């Protein structure tokens, strides 16, 4: 019996019963893989069909007649996917942003969220900054498009909503003289640290 993680794909299980090998993947979390393994093993011992295949049949029947789901469910499924296929930083940013969406639209189905609701939400976020509003719109659009690709929903309420204008600023690059002034004003220990950054051009986290 074994459950293991495959980078870029997810969790997978495999086991043997009566010298016959059974394996399947990929699952967003280790817990889901363990649960699927237990169900499959129980079905084999009882001579029943693969429970996942039966569940997929039911889902296929449902998706042909139903293309809607609770907004909170879509958020959670999107988070599960991001956690497996994206970086930890991207996952944390998505969690942080999603909490505001849930506060705004908890209890609603995806079909009940209209373009006007999203537009009003984005304009409200623009009071912080246009960059902040555009970030929310980008993450929202990714989530709804994820639901459409999975066949869970059919409409994207962010469609047609444009990004807000952002003034591009030229990044300040200090001259060599100013860099040396900062280093000389630092403590001896910090000077070593700053010299290392200056000479290697390495990232702060790398140094």
C-alpha positions in Angstrom: 0.0 0.0 0.0 1.5 3.4 -1.0 0.4 7.0 -1.4 2.9 9.4 -3.0 3.1 12.8 -4.5 4.0 13.5 -8.1 5.3 17.0 -8.7 3.1 19.0 -11.0 0.3 16.4 -11.0 -0.9 15.6 -7.5 -1.3 12.6 -5.1 -1.5 9.0 -6.4 -2.2 5.6 -4.8 -1.3 2.0 -5.6 -1.8 -1.3 -3.8 -2.0 -5.0 -4.4 -4.8 -7.5 -3.7 -4.3 -11.1 -4.6 -1.1 -10.2 -6.5 -3.1 -7.8 -8.7 -1.9 -4.2 -8.7 -4.4 -1.3 -8.6 -3.3 2.3 -9.0 -5.0 5.7 -9.8 -4.2 9.4 -9.7 -4.1 12.3 -9.4 -5.7 13.9 -6.4 -5.3 17.5 -5.1 -4.7 16.4 -1.5 -3.2 13.4 0.3 -6.4 12.9 2.2 -8.5 12.5 -1.0 -6.0 10.0 -2.3 -6.2 8.0 1.0 -10.0 8.1 0.9 -10.2 7.0 -2.7 -7.8 4.1 -2.0 -9.9 2.9 0.9 -13.1 3.0 -1.2 -11.4 1.2 -4.1 -10.0 -1.5 -1.8 -13.4 -2.1 -0.1 -15.1 -2.3 -3.5 -12.6 -4.9 -4.7 -13.0 -7.0 -1.6 -16.8 -7.0 -1.9 -16.7 -7.6 -5.7 -18.3 -4.2 -6.5 -17.4 -1.9 -9.5 -14.9 0.9 -9.1 -16.7 3.5 -7.0 -14.9 6.4 -8.7 -16.1 5.3 -12.1 -19.6 5.1 -10.8 -19.3 8.5 -9.3 -17.9 9.9 -12.6 -21.0 8.5 -14.4 -23.3 10.3 -12.0 -21.3 13.5 -12.4 -21.5 13.2 -16.2 -25.3 12.8 -15.9 -25.5 15.8 -13.7 -23.3 18.1 -15.9 -25.5 17.4 -18.9 -28.5 18.9 -17.0 -26.9 21.2 -14.4 -24.2 23.8 -15.0 -24.2 25.7 -11.7 -22.7 25.3 -8.3 -22.3 27.2 -5.0 -19.8 30.0 -5.2 -18.1 28.9 -2.0 -17.6 25.4 -3.5 -16.0 26.9 -6.6 -13.7 28.9 -4.5 -12.6 25.8 -2.5 -12.1 23.7 -5.6 -10.0 26.5 -7.2 -7.9 26.7 -4.0 -7.3 23.0 -4.1 -6.1 23.2 -7.7 -3.8 26.2 -7.1 -2.3 24.5 -4.1 -1.2 21.5 -6.2 -0.3 23.2 -9.5 1.0 26.6 -8.5 3.6 28.0 -6.1 3.1 28.4 -2.4 3.2 32.2 -2.8 0.5 32.1 -5.4 -1.6 29.9 -3.3 -1.3 32.2 -0.3 -2.2 35.2 -2.4 -5.3 33.4 -3.8 -6.4 32.5 -0.3 -6.0 36.0 0.9 -8.0 37.4 -2.1 -10.7 34.8 -1.9 -11.6 35.7 1.6 -13.0 39.0 0.4 -15.0 37.3 -2.4 -16.6 34.9 0.1 -17.5 37.8 2.5 -19.2 39.5 -0.5 -21.0 36.5 -2.1 -21.3 33.8 0.5 -24.5 31.8 0.1 -24.9 32.6 -3.6 -24.6 30.2 -6.5 -22.2 31.2 -9.3 -25.1 31.9 -11.7 -26.4 34.5 -9.2 -23.3 36.6 -9.4 -23.8 39.1 -12.2 -21.4 41.3 -14.2 -22.8 44.4 -12.4 -22.0 42.8 -9.0 -18.4 42.1 -10.1 -18.1 45.6 -11.6 -19.3 47.2 -8.3 -16.9 45.1 -6.4 -13.9 46.0 -8.6 -14.8 49.7 -8.4 -14.9 49.4 -4.6 -11.4 47.8 -4.6 -10.2 50.6 -6.8 -10.6 52.9 -3.8 -7.5 51.2 -2.5 -5.7 51.4 -5.9 -6.3 50.5 -9.5 -3.5 47.9 -9.2 -5.4 46.3 -6.3 -8.6 46.2 -8.3 -6.9 44.7 -11.4 -5.4 42.0 -9.2 -8.8 41.0 -7.9 -10.3 41.0 -11.4 -7.4 38.9 -12.7 -7.8 36.3 -9.9 -11.6 36.3 -10.2 -11.4 35.7 -13.9 -9.0 32.8 -13.5 -11.4 31.2 -11.0 -14.5 31.5 -13.1 -12.7 30.3 -16.2 -11.4 27.3 -14.2 -15.0 26.4 -13.3 -16.0 26.7 -17.0 -13.2 24.4 -18.1 -14.2 21.9 -15.5 -17.8 22.0 -16.8 -19.2 23.1 -13.4 -20.5 26.5 -14.6 -21.2 28.0 -18.0 -20.9 31.8 -17.5 -18.1 34.1 -16.6 -19.5 37.3 -14.9 -16.1 39.0 -15.3 -16.3 38.8 -19.1 -16.3 42.2 -20.7 -15.0 44.0 -17.6 -11.8 45.8 -18.5 -8.8 46.4 -16.4 -8.5 49.9 -14.9 -5.7 52.2 -16.1 -2.5 52.1 -14.2 0.2 54.8 -14.4 3.5 53.3 -15.2 6.3 54.7 -13.2 10.0 54.5 -14.1 11.8 52.5 -11.4 14.5 54.5 -9.6 17.9 53.1 -9.9 20.4 54.7 -7.5 23.8 55.6 -8.8 26.9 53.9 -7.6 27.8 56.8 -5.4 24.5 56.6 -3.4 24.8 52.8 -3.0 28.3 53.2 -1.5 27.0 55.9 0.8 24.3 53.6 2.2 26.9 50.8 2.7 29.3 53.1 4.5 26.5 54.3 6.8 25.6 50.7 7.8 27.0 48.7 10.7 30.1 46.5 10.0 27.9 43.3 10.0 25.3 44.9 7.6 28.1 46.1 5.4 29.2 42.5 4.7 25.6 41.7 3.8 25.2 44.7 1.5 28.5 44.2 -0.2 27.5 40.6 -1.0 24.3 41.9 -2.6 26.2 44.6 -4.5 28.8 42.2 -5.9 26.6 39.2 -6.7 23.3 41.0 -7.6 21.6 38.1 -5.8 18.1 38.3 -4.4 17.7 39.2 -0.7 16.3 35.7 0.0 19.2 34.1 -1.8 21.8 36.1 0.2 
